[in-house]
Amino acid sequence: MYIIEDSRQQKGKHEQKHKDFADMGVNLLTNILPYGDYAYPPRISVDTKRSMEEIAQNIGGAASEHQRFKNECIRARDCGGKLIILVENTNGITCVDDVHKWINPELVYRPKAITGVRLEKAMKTMSERYGVQFEFCTPEQSAKRIMELLGNG
């Protein structure tokens, strides 16, 4: 389980709480909170990707990048939250089932770059394993779509 601790807490004055949290299996994330000292992470979070190329790098790029992205998905799941990846694109991709049609421009000079078929399969696997949801829109639709996904649109 994760909770957020306000980063403006006075250093060294909360060691007992930190020890007790650790004993309870609670992991602390540190960030500025708009109010309060401790908070439970949000239930819904939207992570935007500026293009198909960016999500392809997150999932099928360097091992360290894939691991970072995977860990983010796992943290959201472990917090009981819903992580939605909103991929902005002008490729006409509107859902995960369309991703196999995408042609990665990197294949021209990197024959081992991830293909649309492999990317679609990886997205579906990550959805099943970690509960991450992939959504797609054009850059012009992004702000409106974020508000809809957060339940405010």
N, CA, C and O atoms as a GROMACS GRO file, in nm:
protein
  612
    1MET      N    1   0.084  -0.118   0.000
    1MET     CA    2   0.000   0.000   0.000
    1MET      C    3   0.088   0.124   0.000
    1MET      O    4   0.196   0.125   0.059
    2TYR      N    5   0.041   0.228  -0.067
    2TYR     CA    6   0.113   0.353  -0.075
    2TYR      C    7   0.027   0.466  -0.018
    2TYR      O    8  -0.095   0.466  -0.034
    3ILE      N    9   0.093   0.560   0.048
    3ILE     CA   10   0.028   0.686   0.083
    3ILE      C   11   0.125   0.798   0.047
    3ILE      O   12   0.246   0.776   0.035
    4ILE      N   13   0.071   0.916   0.031
    4ILE     CA   14   0.153   1.032  -0.004
    4ILE      C   15   0.176   1.115   0.121
    4ILE      O   16   0.083   1.144   0.195
    5GLU      N   17   0.301   1.153   0.142
    5GLU     CA   18   0.337   1.244   0.251
    5GLU      C   19   0.377   1.376   0.191
    5GLU      O   20   0.454   1.381   0.094
    6ASP      N   21   0.326   1.483   0.246
    6ASP     CA   22   0.361   1.616   0.196
    6ASP      C   23   0.511   1.638   0.209
    6ASP      O   24   0.570   1.611   0.314
    7SER      N   25   0.572   1.687   0.103
    7SER     CA   26   0.717   1.707   0.103
    7SER      C   27   0.761   1.823   0.191
    7SER      O   28   0.881   1.842   0.213
    8ARG      N   29   0.666   1.901   0.240
    8ARG     CA   30   0.702   2.015   0.326
    8ARG      C   31   0.702   1.978   0.475
    8ARG      O   32   0.718   2.065   0.561
    9GLN      N   33   0.684   1.849   0.504
    9GLN     CA   34   0.693   1.803   0.644
    9GLN      C   35   0.834   1.833   0.696
    9GLN      O   36   0.932   1.825   0.621
   10GLN      N   37   0.843   1.866   0.822
   10GLN     CA   38   0.973   1.895   0.881
   10GLN      C   39   1.055   1.767   0.890
   10GLN      O   40   1.010   1.666   0.944
   11LYS      N   41   1.175   1.773   0.839
   11LYS     CA   42   1.265   1.657   0.837
   11LYS      C   43   1.303   1.618   0.979
   11LYS      O   44   1.330   1.705   1.063
   12GLY      N   45   1.306   1.488   1.005
   12GLY     CA   46   1.350   1.435   1.133
   12GLY      C   47   1.246   1.437   1.243
   12GLY      O   48   1.272   1.387   1.352
   13LYS      N   49   1.130   1.493   1.219
   13LYS     CA   50   1.028   1.505   1.325
   13LYS      C   51   0.919   1.399   1.313
   13LYS      O   52   0.823   1.400   1.391
   14HIS      N   53   0.932   1.308   1.217
   14HIS     CA   54   0.825   1.211   1.194
   14HIS      C   55   0.881   1.068   1.182
   14HIS      O   56   0.819   0.981   1.121
   15GLU      N   57   0.997   1.048   1.242
   15GLU     CA   58   1.064   0.918   1.229
   15GLU      C   59   0.982   0.803   1.287
   15GLU      O   60   0.980   0.693   1.230
   16GLN      N   61   0.914   0.826   1.398
   16GLN     CA   62   0.832   0.719   1.458
   16GLN      C   63   0.720   0.678   1.363
   16GLN      O   64   0.694   0.560   1.343
   17LYS      N   65   0.653   0.778   1.306
   17LYS     CA   66   0.547   0.748   1.210
   17LYS      C   67   0.603   0.670   1.090
   17LYS      O   68   0.542   0.574   1.044
   18HIS      N   69   0.720   0.714   1.042
   18HIS     CA   70   0.780   0.646   0.926
   18HIS      C   71   0.811   0.501   0.959
   18HIS      O   72   0.788   0.412   0.877
   19LYS      N   73   0.862   0.478   1.078
   19LYS     CA   74   0.892   0.341   1.121
   19LYS      C   75   0.763   0.259   1.133
   19LYS      O   76   0.757   0.145   1.087
   20ASP      N   77   0.661   0.318   1.194
   20ASP     CA   78   0.533   0.248   1.208
   20ASP      C   79   0.471   0.218   1.072
   20ASP      O   80   0.418   0.109   1.051
   21PHE      N   81   0.477   0.313   0.980
   21PHE     CA   82   0.426   0.289   0.846
   21PHE      C   83   0.499   0.171   0.782
   21PHE      O   84   0.436   0.081   0.724
   22ALA      N   85   0.631   0.171   0.792
   22ALA     CA   86   0.711   0.063   0.733
   22ALA      C   87   0.672  -0.071   0.795
   22ALA      O   88   0.661  -0.171   0.724
   23ASP      N   89   0.653  -0.074   0.926
   23ASP     CA   90   0.612  -0.198   0.993
   23ASP      C   91   0.475  -0.247   0.945
   23ASP      O   92   0.448  -0.367   0.945
   24MET      N   93   0.391  -0.155   0.903
   24MET     CA   94   0.258  -0.191   0.853
   24MET      C   95   0.260  -0.225   0.704
   24MET      O   96   0.156  -0.260   0.647
   25GLY      N   97   0.377  -0.214   0.642
   25GLY     CA   98   0.386  -0.242   0.498
   25GLY      C   99   0.340  -0.126   0.412
   25GLY      O  100   0.307  -0.145   0.294
   26VAL      N  101   0.338  -0.007   0.469
   26VAL     CA  102   0.295   0.112   0.395
   26VAL      C  103   0.419   0.179   0.336
   26VAL      O  104   0.517   0.204   0.406
   27ASN      N  105   0.413   0.208   0.207
   27ASN     CA  106   0.521   0.279   0.138
   27ASN      C  107   0.483   0.426   0.127
   27ASN      O  108   0.369   0.458   0.093
   28LEU      N  109   0.577   0.513   0.157
   28LEU     CA  110   0.552   0.657   0.149
   28LEU      C  111   0.602   0.711   0.016
   28LEU      O  112   0.715   0.685  -0.025
   29LEU      N  113   0.517   0.787  -0.050
   29LEU     CA  114   0.556   0.865  -0.166
   29LEU      C  115   0.559   1.009  -0.119
   29LEU      O  116   0.471   1.050  -0.044
   30THR      N  117   0.656   1.085  -0.159
   30THR     CA  118   0.668   1.223  -0.115
   30THR      C  119   0.636   1.316  -0.230
   30THR      O  120   0.689   1.303  -0.340
   31ASN      N  121   0.546   1.411  -0.202
   31ASN     CA  122   0.507   1.509  -0.302
   31ASN      C  123   0.441   1.626  -0.230
   31ASN      O  124   0.401   1.614  -0.115
   32ILE      N  125   0.429   1.738  -0.298
   32ILE     CA  126   0.359   1.851  -0.239
   32ILE      C  127   0.210   1.821  -0.246
   32ILE      O  128   0.156   1.792  -0.352
   33LEU      N  129   0.144   1.828  -0.131
   33LEU     CA  130  -0.001   1.811  -0.125
   33LEU      C  131  -0.066   1.949  -0.118
   33LEU      O  132  -0.012   2.039  -0.054
   34PRO      N  133  -0.181   1.968  -0.181
   34PRO     CA  134  -0.246   2.098  -0.175
   34PRO      C  135  -0.298   2.131  -0.035
   34PRO      O  136  -0.317   2.248  -0.001
   35TYR      N  137  -0.322   2.026   0.046
   35TYR     CA  138  -0.364   2.044   0.185
   35TYR      C  139  -0.337   1.914   0.259
   35TYR      O  140  -0.333   1.807   0.199
   36GLY      N  141  -0.317   1.923   0.390
   36GLY     CA  142  -0.291   1.806   0.472
   36GLY      C  143  -0.147   1.757   0.464
   36GLY      O  144  -0.067   1.805   0.383
   37ASP      N  145  -0.118   1.660   0.550
   37ASP     CA  146   0.016   1.603   0.554
   37ASP      C  147   0.024   1.466   0.488
   37ASP      O  148   0.130   1.428   0.438
   38TYR      N  149  -0.086   1.391   0.487
   38TYR     CA  150  -0.087   1.256   0.431
   38TYR      C  151  -0.213   1.239   0.346
   38TYR      O  152  -0.318   1.293   0.379
   39ALA      N  153  -0.200   1.166   0.238
   39ALA     CA  154  -0.314   1.143   0.150
   39ALA      C  155  -0.302   1.006   0.085
   39ALA      O  156  -0.193   0.952   0.067
   40TYR      N  157  -0.417   0.954   0.051
   40TYR     CA  158  -0.422   0.829  -0.024
   40TYR      C  159  -0.421   0.868  -0.172
   40TYR      O  160  -0.491   0.961  -0.212
   41PRO      N  161  -0.344   0.798  -0.255
   41PRO     CA  162  -0.337   0.835  -0.397
   41PRO      C  163  -0.475   0.837  -0.462
   41PRO      O  164  -0.567   0.769  -0.417
   42PRO      N  165  -0.488   0.915  -0.567
   42PRO     CA  166  -0.617   0.927  -0.635
   42PRO      C  167  -0.662   0.794  -0.695
   42PRO      O  168  -0.581   0.708  -0.728
   43ARG      N  169  -0.790   0.781  -0.710
   43ARG     CA  170  -0.848   0.659  -0.767
   43ARG      C  171  -0.826   0.651  -0.918
   43ARG      O  172  -0.805   0.542  -0.971
   44ILE      N  173  -0.831   0.764  -0.986
   44ILE     CA  174  -0.814   0.766  -1.132
   44ILE      C  175  -0.703   0.864  -1.165
   44ILE      O  176  -0.700   0.977  -1.116
   45SER      N  177  -0.611   0.818  -1.248
   45SER     CA  178  -0.502   0.903  -1.292
   45SER      C  179  -0.484   0.886  -1.442
   45SER      O  180  -0.486   0.774  -1.493
   46VAL      N  181  -0.467   0.997  -1.513
   46VAL     CA  182  -0.446   0.993  -1.657
   46VAL      C  183  -0.302   1.033  -1.687
   46VAL      O  184  -0.255   1.138  -1.643
   47ASP      N  185  -0.235   0.947  -1.760
   47ASP     CA  186  -0.098   0.974  -1.805
   47ASP      C  187  -0.104   0.993  -1.955
   47ASP      O  188  -0.141   0.901  -2.028
   48THR      N  189  -0.067   1.112  -2.003
   48THR     CA  190  -0.075   1.138  -2.147
   48THR      C  191   0.056   1.106  -2.217
   48THR      O  192   0.164   1.127  -2.163
   49LYS      N  193   0.043   1.054  -2.336
   49LYS     CA  194   0.156   1.027  -2.425
   49LYS      C  195   0.134   1.110  -2.550
   49LYS      O  196   0.024   1.112  -2.605
   50ARG      N  197   0.236   1.178  -2.596
   50ARG     CA  198   0.222   1.273  -2.706
   50ARG      C  199   0.211   1.208  -2.843
   50ARG      O  200   0.179   1.274  -2.942
   51SER      N  201   0.238   1.076  -2.849
   51SER     CA  202   0.236   1.009  -2.980
   51SER      C  203   0.242   0.858  -2.963
   51SER      O  204   0.269   0.807  -2.854
   52MET      N  205   0.218   0.788  -3.071
   52MET     CA  206   0.234   0.643  -3.072
   52MET      C  207   0.380   0.608  -3.047
   52MET      O  208   0.411   0.507  -2.984
   53GLU      N  209   0.470   0.691  -3.098
   53GLU     CA  210   0.613   0.665  -3.080
   53GLU      C  211   0.651   0.667  -2.932
   53GLU      O  212   0.734   0.587  -2.888
   54GLU      N  213   0.590   0.760  -2.856
   54GLU     CA  214   0.624   0.768  -2.714
   54GLU      C  215   0.578   0.643  -2.639
   54GLU      O  216   0.655   0.587  -2.560
   55ILE      N  217   0.455   0.597  -2.663
   55ILE     CA  218   0.409   0.477  -2.593
   55ILE      C  219   0.487   0.355  -2.640
   55ILE      O  220   0.511   0.263  -2.562
   56ALA      N  221   0.528   0.354  -2.766
   56ALA     CA  222   0.609   0.243  -2.817
   56ALA      C  223   0.744   0.240  -2.744
   56ALA      O  224   0.794   0.132  -2.712
   57GLN      N  225   0.802   0.355  -2.717
   57GLN     CA  226   0.928   0.361  -2.641
   57GLN      C  227   0.907   0.316  -2.497
   57GLN      O  228   0.990   0.244  -2.442
   58ASN      N  229   0.795   0.356  -2.436
   58ASN     CA  230   0.766   0.317  -2.298
   58ASN      C  231   0.753   0.166  -2.284
   58ASN      O  232   0.800   0.107  -2.187
   59ILE      N  233   0.688   0.104  -2.381
   59ILE     CA  234   0.660  -0.039  -2.372
   59ILE      C  235   0.766  -0.124  -2.440
   59ILE      O  236   0.807  -0.227  -2.386
   60GLY      N  237   0.811  -0.082  -2.556
   60GLY     CA  238   0.902  -0.167  -2.634
   60GLY      C  239   1.040  -0.110  -2.657
   60GLY      O  240   1.115  -0.160  -2.741
   61GLY      N  241   1.074  -0.006  -2.583
   61GLY     CA  242   1.206   0.055  -2.599
   61GLY      C  243   1.309  -0.012  -2.509
   61GLY      O  244   1.307  -0.134  -2.492
   62ALA      N  245   1.398   0.066  -2.454
   62ALA     CA  246   1.503   0.014  -2.366
   62ALA      C  247   1.441  -0.058  -2.246
   62ALA      O  248   1.334  -0.022  -2.199
   63ALA      N  249   1.511  -0.159  -2.198
   63ALA     CA  250   1.461  -0.238  -2.085
   63ALA      C  251   1.434  -0.150  -1.964
   63ALA      O  252   1.336  -0.172  -1.893
   64SER      N  253   1.518  -0.051  -1.939
   64SER     CA  254   1.498   0.037  -1.823
   64SER      C  255   1.371   0.121  -1.838
   64SER      O  256   1.301   0.145  -1.740
   65GLU      N  257   1.342   0.165  -1.960
   65GLU     CA  258   1.221   0.243  -1.985
   65GLU      C  259   1.098   0.156  -1.967
   65GLU      O  260   1.000   0.200  -1.907
   66HIS      N  261   1.101   0.034  -2.019
   66HIS     CA  262   0.989  -0.058  -2.002
   66HIS      C  263   0.966  -0.087  -1.854
   66HIS      O  264   0.852  -0.089  -1.807
   67GLN      N  265   1.074  -0.110  -1.780
   67GLN     CA  266   1.061  -0.140  -1.636
   67GLN      C  267   1.002  -0.023  -1.560
   67GLN      O  268   0.919  -0.042  -1.471
   68ARG      N  269   1.044   0.099  -1.594
   68ARG     CA  270   0.990   0.219  -1.530
   68ARG      C  271   0.840   0.229  -1.554
   68ARG      O  272   0.763   0.254  -1.462
   69PHE      N  273   0.800   0.209  -1.678
   69PHE     CA  274   0.658   0.216  -1.714
   69PHE      C  275   0.578   0.105  -1.646
   69PHE      O  276   0.470   0.129  -1.593
   70LYS      N  277   0.632  -0.015  -1.646
   70LYS     CA  278   0.567  -0.128  -1.580
   70LYS      C  279   0.550  -0.101  -1.431
   70LYS      O  280   0.444  -0.128  -1.374
   71ASN      N  281   0.654  -0.049  -1.367
   71ASN     CA  282   0.647  -0.018  -1.223
   71ASN      C  283   0.539   0.086  -1.193
   71ASN      O  284   0.471   0.077  -1.090
   72GLU      N  285   0.523   0.184  -1.282
   72GLU     CA  286   0.418   0.284  -1.263
   72GLU      C  287   0.280   0.218  -1.267
   72GLU      O  288   0.192   0.251  -1.188
   73CYS      N  289   0.262   0.125  -1.360
   73CYS     CA  290   0.134   0.052  -1.370
   73CYS      C  291   0.110  -0.033  -1.246
   73CYS      O  292  -0.003  -0.039  -1.197
   74ILE      N  293   0.213  -0.097  -1.196
   74ILE     CA  294   0.201  -0.181  -1.076
   74ILE      C  295   0.168  -0.096  -0.955
   74ILE      O  296   0.084  -0.135  -0.874
   75ARG      N  297   0.233   0.021  -0.940
   75ARG     CA  298   0.204   0.110  -0.827
   75ARG      C  299   0.058   0.153  -0.828
   75ARG      O  300  -0.007   0.154  -0.723
   76ALA      N  301   0.007   0.188  -0.944
   76ALA     CA  302  -0.134   0.228  -0.954
   76ALA      C  303  -0.225   0.114  -0.912
   76ALA      O  304  -0.319   0.134  -0.835
   77ARG      N  305  -0.197  -0.006  -0.962
   77ARG     CA  306  -0.278  -0.123  -0.925
   77ARG      C  307  -0.271  -0.149  -0.775
   77ARG      O  308  -0.374  -0.172  -0.711
   78ASP      N  309  -0.150  -0.145  -0.719
   78ASP     CA  310  -0.132  -0.173  -0.577
   78ASP      C  311  -0.197  -0.069  -0.487
   78ASP      O  312  -0.231  -0.098  -0.373
   79CYS      N  313  -0.216   0.052  -0.538
   79CYS     CA  314  -0.284   0.157  -0.462
   79CYS      C  315  -0.435   0.147  -0.476
   79CYS      O  316  -0.509   0.222  -0.412
   80GLY      N  317  -0.481   0.054  -0.558
   80GLY     CA  318  -0.624   0.041  -0.581
   80GLY      C  319  -0.675   0.146  -0.678
   80GLY      O  320  -0.796   0.170  -0.687
   81GLY      N  321  -0.585   0.208  -0.751
   81GLY     CA  322  -0.622   0.312  -0.845
   81GLY      C  323  -0.634   0.261  -0.986
   81GLY      O  324  -0.598   0.148  -1.017
   82LYS      N  325  -0.686   0.345  -1.070
   82LYS     CA  326  -0.701   0.315  -1.212
   82LYS      C  327  -0.608   0.408  -1.288
   82LYS      O  328  -0.623   0.530  -1.281
   83LEU      N  329  -0.512   0.352  -1.360
   83LEU     CA  330  -0.422   0.431  -1.444
   83LEU      C  331  -0.471   0.421  -1.587
   83LEU      O  332  -0.483   0.312  -1.644
   84ILE      N  333  -0.498   0.536  -1.645
   84ILE     CA  334  -0.542   0.543  -1.784
   84ILE      C  335  -0.432   0.613  -1.864
   84ILE      O  336  -0.392   0.725  -1.832
   85ILE      N  337  -0.384   0.545  -1.967
   85ILE     CA  338  -0.283   0.602  -2.056
   85ILE      C  339  -0.358   0.658  -2.176
   85ILE      O  340  -0.422   0.583  -2.251
   86LEU      N  341  -0.351   0.789  -2.195
   86LEU     CA  342  -0.418   0.855  -2.307
   86LEU      C  343  -0.312   0.886  -2.412
   86LEU      O  344  -0.226   0.972  -2.393
   87VAL      N  345  -0.320   0.814  -2.523
   87VAL     CA  346  -0.222   0.830  -2.630
   87VAL      C  347  -0.277   0.926  -2.735
   87VAL      O  348  -0.372   0.894  -2.806
   88GLU      N  349  -0.216   1.043  -2.742
   88GLU     CA  350  -0.253   1.141  -2.843
   88GLU      C  351  -0.186   1.098  -2.973
   88GLU      O  352  -0.067   1.066  -2.974
   89ASN      N  353  -0.262   1.097  -3.082
   89ASN     CA  354  -0.200   1.058  -3.209
   89ASN      C  355  -0.278   1.113  -3.326
   89ASN      O  356  -0.397   1.144  -3.314
   90THR      N  357  -0.210   1.125  -3.438
   90THR     CA  358  -0.272   1.167  -3.563
   90THR      C  359  -0.268   1.053  -3.664
   90THR      O  360  -0.280   1.074  -3.784
   91ASN      N  361  -0.252   0.932  -3.613
   91ASN     CA  362  -0.242   0.813  -3.698
   91ASN      C  363  -0.377   0.746  -3.722
   91ASN      O  364  -0.384   0.645  -3.793
   92GLY      N  365  -0.484   0.799  -3.665
   92GLY     CA  366  -0.615   0.737  -3.680
   92GLY      C  367  -0.638   0.621  -3.584
   92GLY      O  368  -0.736   0.548  -3.598
   93ILE      N  369  -0.550   0.603  -3.487
   93ILE     CA  370  -0.566   0.496  -3.388
   93ILE      C  371  -0.668   0.545  -3.285
   93ILE      O  372  -0.648   0.649  -3.222
   94THR      N  373  -0.778   0.469  -3.267
   94THR     CA  374  -0.883   0.511  -3.175
   94THR      C  375  -0.906   0.412  -3.061
   94THR      O  376  -0.978   0.444  -2.966
   95CYS      N  377  -0.846   0.293  -3.070
   95CYS     CA  378  -0.861   0.193  -2.965
   95CYS      C  379  -0.746   0.094  -2.974
   95CYS      O  380  -0.675   0.089  -3.075
   96VAL      N  381  -0.728   0.015  -2.870
   96VAL     CA  382  -0.617  -0.082  -2.868
   96VAL      C  383  -0.626  -0.178  -2.986
   96VAL      O  384  -0.524  -0.218  -3.041
   97ASP      N  385  -0.747  -0.215  -3.025
   97ASP     CA  386  -0.763  -0.308  -3.137
   97ASP      C  387  -0.717  -0.250  -3.270
   97ASP      O  388  -0.705  -0.325  -3.367
   98ASP      N  389  -0.691  -0.119  -3.278
   98ASP     CA  390  -0.639  -0.056  -3.400
   98ASP      C  391  -0.486  -0.052  -3.403
   98ASP      O  392  -0.427  -0.029  -3.509
   99VAL      N  393  -0.422  -0.075  -3.289
   99VAL     CA  394  -0.277  -0.052  -3.278
   99VAL      C  395  -0.197  -0.139  -3.375
   99VAL      O  396  -0.091  -0.097  -3.421
  100HIS      N  397  -0.245  -0.258  -3.406
  100HIS     CA  398  -0.170  -0.346  -3.498
  100HIS      C  399  -0.152  -0.282  -3.636
  100HIS      O  400  -0.061  -0.320  -3.710
  101LYS      N  401  -0.237  -0.183  -3.672
  101LYS     CA  402  -0.227  -0.114  -3.802
  101LYS      C  403  -0.114  -0.012  -3.804
  101LYS      O  404  -0.069   0.030  -3.911
  102TRP      N  405  -0.069   0.029  -3.686
  102TRP     CA  406   0.032   0.135  -3.677
  102TRP      C  407   0.167   0.083  -3.728
  102TRP      O  408   0.208  -0.028  -3.695
  103ILE      N  409   0.232   0.164  -3.808
  103ILE     CA  410   0.366   0.130  -3.858
  103ILE      C  411   0.466   0.221  -3.789
  103ILE      O  412   0.464   0.342  -3.806
  104ASN      N  413   0.554   0.159  -3.711
  104ASN     CA  414   0.654   0.234  -3.635
  104ASN      C  415   0.757   0.291  -3.732
  104ASN      O  416   0.824   0.214  -3.802
  105PRO      N  417   0.772   0.424  -3.738
  105PRO     CA  418   0.870   0.483  -3.830
  105PRO      C  419   1.014   0.443  -3.798
  105PRO      O  420   1.101   0.451  -3.885
  106GLU      N  421   1.040   0.399  -3.676
  106GLU     CA  422   1.176   0.358  -3.639
  106GLU      C  423   1.219   0.228  -3.708
  106GLU      O  424   1.338   0.198  -3.714
  107LEU      N  425   1.124   0.152  -3.759
  107LEU     CA  426   1.157   0.026  -3.827
  107LEU      C  427   1.246   0.048  -3.949
  107LEU      O  428   1.316  -0.044  -3.992
  108VAL      N  429   1.243   0.169  -4.005
  108VAL     CA  430   1.325   0.201  -4.122
  108VAL      C  431   1.474   0.188  -4.090
  108VAL      O  432   1.550   0.135  -4.172
  109TYR      N  433   1.514   0.235  -3.974
  109TYR     CA  434   1.656   0.229  -3.938
  109TYR      C  435   1.686   0.140  -3.819
  109TYR      O  436   1.802   0.119  -3.785
  110ARG      N  437   1.582   0.087  -3.754
  110ARG     CA  438   1.601  -0.008  -3.643
  110ARG      C  439   1.507  -0.126  -3.665
  110ARG      O  440   1.396  -0.127  -3.613
  111PRO      N  441   1.551  -0.225  -3.742
  111PRO     CA  442   1.463  -0.338  -3.777
  111PRO      C  443   1.406  -0.413  -3.657
  111PRO      O  444   1.306  -0.483  -3.671
  112LYS      N  445   1.467  -0.400  -3.540
  112LYS     CA  446   1.417  -0.471  -3.422
  112LYS      C  447   1.325  -0.385  -3.336
  112LYS      O  448   1.285  -0.427  -3.227
  113ALA      N  449   1.291  -0.266  -3.384
  113ALA     CA  450   1.198  -0.180  -3.310
  113ALA      C  451   1.062  -0.251  -3.302
  113ALA      O  452   1.031  -0.336  -3.385
  114ILE      N  453   0.984  -0.214  -3.203
  114ILE     CA  454   0.855  -0.277  -3.182
  114ILE      C  455   0.760  -0.246  -3.299
  114ILE      O  456   0.754  -0.132  -3.347
  115THR      N  457   0.686  -0.346  -3.342
  115THR     CA  458   0.587  -0.329  -3.448
  115THR      C  459   0.451  -0.298  -3.385
  115THR      O  460   0.432  -0.314  -3.265
  116GLY      N  461   0.358  -0.253  -3.467
  116GLY     CA  462   0.223  -0.229  -3.419
  116GLY      C  463   0.158  -0.355  -3.364
  116GLY      O  464   0.086  -0.350  -3.265
  117VAL      N  465   0.184  -0.468  -3.430
  117VAL     CA  466   0.126  -0.596  -3.384
  117VAL      C  467   0.178  -0.630  -3.244
  117VAL      O  468   0.100  -0.666  -3.156
  118ARG      N  469   0.310  -0.619  -3.223
  118ARG     CA  470   0.368  -0.649  -3.091
  118ARG      C  471   0.323  -0.548  -2.986
  118ARG      O  472   0.299  -0.585  -2.871
  119LEU      N  473   0.312  -0.421  -3.025
  119LEU     CA  474   0.269  -0.318  -2.931
  119LEU      C  475   0.125  -0.344  -2.885
  119LEU      O  476   0.095  -0.332  -2.766
  120GLU      N  477   0.038  -0.378  -2.978
  120GLU     CA  478  -0.101  -0.409  -2.941
  120GLU      C  479  -0.105  -0.526  -2.843
  120GLU      O  480  -0.176  -0.521  -2.742
  121LYS      N  481  -0.031  -0.631  -2.872
  121LYS     CA  482  -0.028  -0.748  -2.784
  121LYS      C  483   0.024  -0.710  -2.645
  121LYS      O  484  -0.032  -0.753  -2.544
  122ALA      N  485   0.130  -0.629  -2.640
  122ALA     CA  486   0.187  -0.587  -2.511
  122ALA      C  487   0.088  -0.501  -2.432
  122ALA      O  488   0.076  -0.515  -2.310
  123MET      N  489   0.016  -0.412  -2.502
  123MET     CA  490  -0.083  -0.328  -2.434
  123MET      C  491  -0.194  -0.415  -2.373
  123MET      O  492  -0.237  -0.392  -2.260
  124LYS      N  493  -0.240  -0.512  -2.447
  124LYS     CA  494  -0.346  -0.601  -2.397
  124LYS      C  495  -0.296  -0.682  -2.277
  124LYS      O  496  -0.370  -0.702  -2.181
  125THR      N  497  -0.172  -0.729  -2.284
  125THR     CA  498  -0.114  -0.804  -2.172
  125THR      C  499  -0.104  -0.715  -2.048
  125THR      O  500  -0.138  -0.757  -1.937
  126MET      N  501  -0.056  -0.591  -2.066
  126MET     CA  502  -0.043  -0.500  -1.952
  126MET      C  503  -0.179  -0.465  -1.894
  126MET      O  504  -0.192  -0.450  -1.772
  127SER      N  505  -0.279  -0.453  -1.977
  127SER     CA  506  -0.415  -0.427  -1.929
  127SER      C  507  -0.462  -0.543  -1.841
  127SER      O  508  -0.519  -0.521  -1.734
  128GLU      N  509  -0.439  -0.664  -1.888
  128GLU     CA  510  -0.482  -0.782  -1.812
  128GLU      C  511  -0.405  -0.796  -1.680
  128GLU      O  512  -0.465  -0.821  -1.576
  129ARG      N  513  -0.275  -0.780  -1.685
  129ARG     CA  514  -0.191  -0.802  -1.566
  129ARG      C  515  -0.200  -0.690  -1.464
  129ARG      O  516  -0.204  -0.716  -1.343
  130TYR      N  517  -0.202  -0.565  -1.511
  130TYR     CA  518  -0.188  -0.452  -1.420
  130TYR      C  519  -0.310  -0.361  -1.413
  130TYR      O  520  -0.313  -0.267  -1.334
  131GLY      N  521  -0.410  -0.388  -1.495
  131GLY     CA  522  -0.532  -0.307  -1.492
  131GLY      C  523  -0.520  -0.172  -1.558
  131GLY      O  524  -0.612  -0.090  -1.549
  132VAL      N  525  -0.409  -0.146  -1.625
  132VAL     CA  526  -0.392  -0.018  -1.694
  132VAL      C  527  -0.487  -0.015  -1.815
  132VAL      O  528  -0.508  -0.117  -1.881
  133GLN      N  529  -0.542   0.101  -1.841
  133GLN     CA  530  -0.637   0.118  -1.951
  133GLN      C  531  -0.574   0.210  -2.055
  133GLN      O  532  -0.520   0.316  -2.020
  134PHE      N  533  -0.580   0.171  -2.181
  134PHE     CA  534  -0.526   0.253  -2.289
  134PHE      C  535  -0.640   0.317  -2.366
  134PHE      O  536  -0.733   0.250  -2.410
  135GLU      N  537  -0.632   0.449  -2.381
  135GLU     CA  538  -0.729   0.527  -2.456
  135GLU      C  539  -0.654   0.608  -2.561
  135GLU      O  540  -0.534   0.632  -2.546
  136PHE      N  541  -0.723   0.650  -2.664
  136PHE     CA  542  -0.660   0.719  -2.776
  136PHE      C  543  -0.746   0.838  -2.819
  136PHE      O  544  -0.868   0.834  -2.811
  137CYS      N  545  -0.679   0.944  -2.863
  137CYS     CA  546  -0.750   1.062  -2.915
  137CYS      C  547  -0.651   1.145  -2.997
  137CYS      O  548  -0.531   1.116  -3.000
  138THR      N  549  -0.702   1.247  -3.062
  138THR     CA  550  -0.613   1.341  -3.131
  138THR      C  551  -0.565   1.444  -3.028
  138THR      O  552  -0.626   1.459  -2.922
  139PRO      N  553  -0.456   1.513  -3.057
  139PRO     CA  554  -0.409   1.616  -2.963
  139PRO      C  555  -0.516   1.722  -2.933
  139PRO      O  556  -0.523   1.774  -2.822
  140GLU      N  557  -0.598   1.754  -3.032
  140GLU     CA  558  -0.702   1.856  -3.013
  140GLU      C  559  -0.812   1.809  -2.919
  140GLU      O  560  -0.879   1.891  -2.856
  141GLN      N  561  -0.832   1.681  -2.907
  141GLN     CA  562  -0.935   1.624  -2.821
  141GLN      C  563  -0.886   1.597  -2.679
  141GLN      O  564  -0.965   1.565  -2.591
  142SER      N  565  -0.757   1.610  -2.656
  142SER     CA  566  -0.694   1.562  -2.533
  142SER      C  567  -0.753   1.622  -2.405
  142SER      O  568  -0.791   1.546  -2.315
  143ALA      N  569  -0.760   1.753  -2.394
  143ALA     CA  570  -0.808   1.814  -2.269
  143ALA      C  571  -0.950   1.770  -2.237
  143ALA      O  572  -0.981   1.734  -2.123
  144LYS      N  573  -1.036   1.772  -2.337
  144LYS     CA  574  -1.175   1.729  -2.317
  144LYS      C  575  -1.180   1.583  -2.275
  144LYS      O  576  -1.257   1.545  -2.187
  145ARG      N  577  -1.098   1.499  -2.339
  145ARG     CA  578  -1.098   1.356  -2.308
  145ARG      C  579  -1.047   1.330  -2.166
  145ARG      O  580  -1.100   1.244  -2.097
  146ILE      N  581  -0.946   1.405  -2.123
  146ILE     CA  582  -0.895   1.391  -1.986
  146ILE      C  583  -1.007   1.419  -1.886
  146ILE      O  584  -1.025   1.345  -1.789
  147MET      N  585  -1.082   1.526  -1.908
  147MET     CA  586  -1.191   1.561  -1.817
  147MET      C  587  -1.298   1.452  -1.816
  147MET      O  588  -1.353   1.421  -1.710
  148GLU      N  589  -1.328   1.394  -1.932
  148GLU     CA  590  -1.424   1.284  -1.938
  148GLU      C  591  -1.375   1.163  -1.860
  148GLU      O  592  -1.450   1.103  -1.783
  149LEU      N  593  -1.248   1.129  -1.879
  149LEU     CA  594  -1.192   1.012  -1.810
  149LEU      C  595  -1.186   1.031  -1.660
  149LEU      O  596  -1.201   0.935  -1.584
  150LEU      N  597  -1.166   1.155  -1.616
  150LEU     CA  598  -1.163   1.184  -1.472
  150LEU      C  599  -1.304   1.196  -1.413
  150LEU      O  600  -1.321   1.213  -1.292
  151GLY      N  601  -1.404   1.186  -1.499
  151GLY     CA  602  -1.542   1.192  -1.453
  151GLY      C  603  -1.595   1.333  -1.438
  151GLY      O  604  -1.695   1.355  -1.371
  152ASN      N  605  -1.528   1.428  -1.500
  152ASN     CA  606  -1.568   1.569  -1.488
  152ASN      C  607  -1.608   1.630  -1.622
  152ASN      O  608  -1.613   1.752  -1.636
  153GLY      N  609  -1.638   1.545  -1.720
  153GLY     CA  610  -1.664   1.602  -1.851
  153GLY      C  611  -1.793   1.565  -1.914
  153GLY      O  612  -1.822   1.609  -2.025
   0.00000   0.00000   0.00000
